[in-house]
Amino acid sequence: MMSDTDQPLAIPLWINGHAYLTMAPAFFDVRDARSGEVRRRTPMCGAGEALSAVSSAQAALASWGARAGAERAALLAALGDALAGYDDHFAGLISEESGKDSALAVAEVGAAVRLLRSAPASATSAGGSAVVAIVSDDGAPLLGAVRHAVPALLAGATVVVKPSPKAPSAAFALAELSARCAFPGGVFNILHGDLAAIEGLCSASEVSLLRFAGDAALGARVAAIAARHGKAFVD
């Protein structure tokens, strides 16, 4: 049995452009899908952490929305280039946590790179000057979030991404890359957790839209939470 000092490290949130540690009431063990070994732990956050992430996104909204669309597109393209430079690392995270075979994981990273690099052609979804919450499951840990984040960010929205607690690492690593690519703090935030975290996002008045990527059954549960709080929902 592991001692307390031997416990796998908890993966931080990403708020206001930097890693954000929190003492969550519970943690989810992130296991290597192939070996079953616990690799890291996901903090199961609630309303307090959700409010911190949303407040960060709201604070960054005016300056991000005031930038020219071409400037936002250039930053997204730079993020795509940076992601391409770490494609093997990201594919390894996806494969480890979701159980996808290597070829599918590599294909997911490649699709995310293309979306980021072709940001102007992807600006077809709702966003605008708003805080958009994005929930994704472990079916596409990277691409699910990117597919919704790109058009929102390009349109001038800031985002809070809540990845699956089973597969949080690719989304967090993308947030780290966004800082290296000079994204302003608060534009791209990561919140960890499950339904309580989603409740927290939906209860925040600053969040105008909740987007979901993943399994239809989970999507229905997320949509019900959004409806209860009067939030627009898109999958």
C-alpha positions in Angstrom: 0.0 0.0 0.0 1.2 3.5 -0.7 2.1 5.9 2.1 0.6 9.4 1.9 3.9 10.6 0.5 3.8 8.0 -2.2 0.4 9.0 -3.5 0.2 9.9 -7.2 0.1 13.7 -7.6 -3.2 15.5 -8.1 -3.5 17.2 -11.5 -4.0 21.0 -10.9 -6.8 23.1 -12.3 -5.7 25.9 -14.8 -7.1 29.3 -13.8 -5.9 32.8 -14.8 -3.0 31.5 -16.9 -1.4 29.2 -14.3 -1.7 25.9 -12.5 -4.2 26.2 -9.6 -4.0 23.8 -6.7 -7.0 23.1 -4.5 -7.9 20.9 -1.5 -10.9 19.2 -3.0 -13.2 17.1 -0.8 -12.5 14.0 -2.9 -10.2 12.8 -5.7 -10.7 10.4 -8.6 -7.9 7.9 -9.4 -6.8 8.3 -13.0 -5.7 4.8 -14.1 -3.6 3.6 -17.0 -6.3 2.0 -19.1 -3.9 -0.8 -20.1 -2.3 -1.7 -16.8 -4.8 -0.4 -14.2 -2.0 1.4 -12.4 -3.0 4.7 -10.8 -1.1 7.4 -12.5 -2.5 10.6 -11.1 -5.5 12.0 -9.2 -8.2 14.3 -10.4 -9.6 16.8 -7.8 -13.4 16.5 -7.6 -14.3 20.2 -7.5 -17.5 22.0 -6.7 -19.1 25.4 -6.7 -16.1 27.2 -5.1 -13.6 26.2 -7.7 -16.1 26.7 -10.5 -16.7 30.3 -9.4 -12.9 30.9 -9.4 -12.6 29.6 -12.9 -15.6 31.5 -14.1 -14.4 34.7 -12.4 -11.1 34.4 -14.2 -12.8 33.9 -17.6 -15.1 36.9 -16.9 -12.1 39.1 -16.0 -10.4 38.3 -19.3 -13.5 38.7 -21.4 -13.4 42.4 -22.3 -9.8 42.5 -23.4 -10.0 39.2 -25.3 -13.2 40.3 -27.1 -11.6 43.6 -28.0 -8.8 41.9 -30.0 -9.1 41.7 -33.7 -10.4 38.3 -35.0 -7.2 37.9 -37.0 -5.2 38.2 -33.8 -7.2 35.6 -32.0 -6.9 33.3 -35.0 -3.2 33.7 -35.0 -2.9 32.7 -31.4 -5.0 29.7 -32.0 -2.9 28.7 -35.0 0.3 29.2 -32.8 -1.3 26.8 -30.3 -1.9 24.3 -33.1 1.7 24.5 -34.1 2.8 24.0 -30.5 0.5 21.0 -30.1 2.0 19.5 -33.3 5.4 19.7 -31.7 4.2 17.6 -28.8 2.0 15.3 -30.7 3.6 12.1 -29.4 3.3 13.3 -25.8 -0.4 14.2 -26.2 -1.2 10.9 -28.0 0.5 9.0 -25.2 -1.7 10.8 -22.6 -4.9 10.1 -24.5 -4.0 6.5 -25.1 -3.0 6.0 -21.4 -6.1 7.5 -19.9 -8.8 6.6 -22.4 -7.6 3.3 -23.6 -7.5 4.3 -27.3 -5.0 2.5 -29.4 -2.0 4.5 -30.5 -3.3 5.1 -34.1 -6.6 6.5 -32.9 -4.8 8.7 -30.3 -2.5 10.1 -32.9 -5.4 10.8 -35.2 -7.2 12.7 -32.4 -4.2 14.9 -31.9 -3.9 15.5 -35.6 -7.5 16.5 -35.8 -7.1 19.0 -32.9 -4.1 20.5 -34.6 -6.0 21.0 -37.8 -8.9 22.7 -36.0 -6.6 25.1 -34.3 -4.6 25.9 -37.4 -7.7 26.5 -39.5 -9.5 28.6 -36.8 -11.0 31.2 -39.2 -12.9 28.5 -41.1 -14.2 27.1 -37.9 -16.0 30.2 -36.6 -19.5 28.8 -37.1 -20.7 28.2 -33.5 -22.1 30.5 -30.9 -19.7 32.4 -28.7 -19.3 36.1 -28.9 -18.5 38.2 -25.9 -19.5 35.6 -23.3 -18.1 33.0 -20.9 -18.6 29.6 -22.4 -18.4 26.4 -20.3 -17.3 23.2 -22.2 -17.8 19.7 -20.8 -16.3 16.7 -22.4 -16.1 13.0 -21.6 -13.2 10.6 -22.0 -14.3 9.5 -25.6 -12.2 12.3 -27.1 -10.3 13.9 -24.2 -8.5 16.5 -26.4 -10.6 16.8 -29.6 -13.9 17.1 -27.7 -12.8 20.2 -25.9 -11.0 21.7 -28.9 -13.9 21.3 -31.2 -16.0 23.6 -29.0 -13.3 25.9 -27.7 -11.9 27.0 -31.1 -15.1 28.7 -32.5 -15.9 30.2 -29.1 -12.4 31.6 -28.6 -12.3 32.9 -32.2 -15.6 34.7 -31.7 -14.3 36.5 -28.6 -15.6 34.3 -25.9 -13.5 33.0 -23.0 -13.8 29.4 -21.9 -13.9 27.1 -18.9 -13.2 23.5 -19.9 -14.3 20.6 -17.6 -12.7 17.4 -18.9 -13.6 14.0 -17.8 -12.1 13.1 -14.4 -11.0 9.8 -16.1 -8.9 11.5 -18.7 -8.0 15.1 -17.6 -4.4 15.3 -18.7 -4.6 16.2 -22.4 -6.8 19.2 -21.7 -4.6 20.4 -18.8 -1.5 20.0 -21.0 -3.2 22.1 -23.8 -3.8 24.8 -21.2 -0.1 24.8 -20.3 0.7 25.2 -24.0 -1.7 28.1 -24.3 0.4 30.0 -21.8 3.6 29.3 -23.7 1.8 30.7 -26.8 1.0 34.0 -25.1 -2.7 33.5 -24.5 -3.7 36.0 -21.8 -4.5 34.6 -18.4 -8.2 33.7 -18.0 -9.0 33.1 -21.6 -8.6 29.3 -21.4 -9.4 27.7 -18.0 -9.6 24.1 -16.8 -11.9 23.0 -14.0 -11.9 19.4 -12.8 -14.7 17.3 -11.3 -18.0 15.7 -12.2 -21.6 16.7 -11.8 -21.0 19.0 -8.8 -18.5 21.0 -10.9 -21.1 21.2 -13.7 -23.7 22.4 -11.3 -21.2 25.1 -10.1 -20.6 26.2 -13.7 -24.3 26.4 -14.4 -25.1 28.3 -11.2 -22.6 31.1 -12.2 -24.4 34.0 -13.7 -21.5 34.9 -16.0 -21.7 31.6 -17.9 -24.1 32.1 -20.8 -23.7 28.9 -22.7 -22.8 25.3 -21.8 -21.4 23.1 -24.6 -21.0 19.3 -24.4 -18.9 16.8 -26.3 -19.3 13.1 -25.7 -21.7 10.2 -25.0 -25.4 11.0 -25.5 -26.5 9.6 -22.2 -24.1 11.8 -20.2 -25.0 14.7 -22.5 -28.7 14.3 -21.5 -27.7 14.6 -17.8 -25.6 17.7 -18.5 -28.4 19.2 -20.5 -30.8 18.6 -17.6 -28.5 20.5 -15.2 -28.2 23.4 -17.7 -32.0 23.5 -18.1 -32.5 23.6 -14.4 -30.3 26.7 -14.2 -31.7 28.3 -17.3 -28.5 28.0 -19.4 -28.4 27.6 -23.1 -27.0 24.1 -24.0 -25.4 22.9 -27.2 -23.9 19.5 -28.0 
